[in-house]
Amino acid sequence: MSKKRLKKQKLKKHLFTKNRLVILNDETFEEVFSLRLTLMNVFVFATLGAILIIFVTTLIIAFTPLREYIPGYPSGKLKREATELALKSDSLEFAIKKNEAYLESIKKVLTGNLDYAKVNKDSILAISVDTLPDLQLTATEAELELRKRVAEEEKKENRRNKTEERK
């Protein structure tokens, strides 16, 4: 027989040899507990015990507030704040888009680039449904300059119209 085969047989014999675990009272030598075991049984029970402990620990950490103390897990408060901030940013984006559309339409009116034939009834209905809250907006310096220029051009145009009517 080869050496490997002999080693395997010897290990198998050693693993499955029955041994007795005995607990004795030291003073009276009375047998308190006795158990027949093999080395394989001890190994299997130890492995199953370790797996069970790992599984229970994982469940306790995953489904209780203990997980907040582990680095990398966000707290419940942090999740709530992130959700609130996401909702606020979405509503701000929506308000900005509406303001941009409003300013774009004002620019079209001021420049005279209006398409009177193209009126989308759905957009009119959508605007009436989605009302904007009253916002206190202040005009920037560029907007104030634009307003002055428009007012001056209107005055000049009114003067021209009046002089043309007199002729």
Contacts in CASP RR format, 6 or more apart in sequence:
PFRMAT RR
TARGET T0000
AUTHOR 0000-0000-0000
METHOD contacts of the structure
MODEL  1
MSKKRLKKQKLKKHLFTKNRLVILNDETFEEVFSLRLTLMNVFVFATLGA
ILIIFVTTLIIAFTPLREYIPGYPSGKLKREATELALKSDSLEFAIKKNE
AYLESIKKVLTGNLDYAKVNKDSILAISVDTLPDLQLTATEAELELRKRV
AEEEKKENRRNKTEERK
14 39 0 8 1.000
15 38 0 8 1.000
15 39 0 8 1.000
15 40 0 8 1.000
15 43 0 8 1.000
16 38 0 8 1.000
16 39 0 8 1.000
16 40 0 8 1.000
17 38 0 8 1.000
17 39 0 8 1.000
18 36 0 8 1.000
18 37 0 8 1.000
18 38 0 8 1.000
19 36 0 8 1.000
19 37 0 8 1.000
19 38 0 8 1.000
19 39 0 8 1.000
20 34 0 8 1.000
20 35 0 8 1.000
20 36 0 8 1.000
20 37 0 8 1.000
21 33 0 8 1.000
21 34 0 8 1.000
21 35 0 8 1.000
21 36 0 8 1.000
21 37 0 8 1.000
22 31 0 8 1.000
22 33 0 8 1.000
22 34 0 8 1.000
22 35 0 8 1.000
23 31 0 8 1.000
23 32 0 8 1.000
23 33 0 8 1.000
23 34 0 8 1.000
24 30 0 8 1.000
24 31 0 8 1.000
24 32 0 8 1.000
25 31 0 8 1.000
25 32 0 8 1.000
60 66 0 8 1.000
61 67 0 8 1.000
61 70 0 8 1.000
67 73 0 8 1.000
68 75 0 8 1.000
68 76 0 8 1.000
74 82 0 8 1.000
95 132 0 8 1.000
95 135 0 8 1.000
98 130 0 8 1.000
98 132 0 8 1.000
108 114 0 8 1.000
110 150 0 8 1.000
139 147 0 8 1.000
END
